[in-house]
Amino acid sequence: MNRILIALLLCALMISDTYASQSTITEAEGYACMGEDKSRKDTEQAALSDAKRKAVEYTLTYLESNTEVKNFVLESDIVKAYSNASVRVIEETDKIWYRDPSAGECFKLKVKAEVLPDEKKIKSNAKEASFDDPTSPLNVRIWTDKKEYKNSEKIKVYIRGNKPFYARVVYKDAAGKSVQLFPNPYSPENYFKGGTVYDIPSGEDRFDLEVSPPFGSESITVYAGSSQLGDLELESASGIYDIKTRPADIGTKTRGVKIKQKGDDGGKKTPVEFSEASVSLVTKK
């Protein structure tokens, strides 16, 4: 991917203080048996709770072995933030009832789940730790060269992450329409190096972000992961993609990341680090 590198000084001058949310996405299996005190519905709920608990455990194990923040206090705080994590189920699959010879009627399922750390602790870490530290969890930021634009002016978008990542950049205009700026039909490669500032559009892109009606409040969002992101329903249009997926489903579909098994780890799959950040801007006549 041949894209323009912007000087780090520009990053220091232009980067916004907008907080980028961080999380991990993983798969986990949950099990539960009816016994004498559970209904089938209770058993299914218990299996789901078991899967959520395991998702947090997998994430903590991953972070403890892969996060090497130089300041041990910060490393400890990151682990604590995930110890108090909430879990959002993205997808439930392989749901089945079966009979266990010793436990009776049992239920199991597999989930793809997003583990969201304690936001206050993560924000505190972001203020204390170096944004550029590649040993911290994935953190990707996005900003523009201005906050307000007039008709016919061109918008420039910048993104930067603390470590390598895959990204999707979505523009939402004042009318509520969403388009995918990147990747696009002419720049399909969506892998970025960490510590480098990238600008959009540039390189092979064949579009300009020129302000036109309708005017008002608009936003640009970057979704980033340590693995390839989930697919959206797209349609090629003037060098970018119109997004046909329902706006409310864009975030969830994007979180349908490709989770791969790492090495010989008893069938467990490596959690995917995920980061989402947005920048707001105003367009005027």
Secondary structure, DSSP 8 states (H G I E B T S, - for coil): ----B--HHHHHHH------EEEEEEEEEEEEE-TTT--HHHHHHHHHHHHHHHHHHHHHHHHHHH---SSHHHHHHHHHHHHT-EEEEEEEEEEEEEEETTTEEEEEEEEEEEEE--HHHHHHHHHHS-TT-TTS---EEEEES-SEEETT-B--EEEEESS-EEEEEEEE-TTS-EEEEESBTTB---EE-TT--EEES-TT-----B--SS-EEEEEEEEEESS------EEEETTEEEE-S-GGGHHHHHT-----B-SSSTT-B--EEEEEEEEEEEEE-
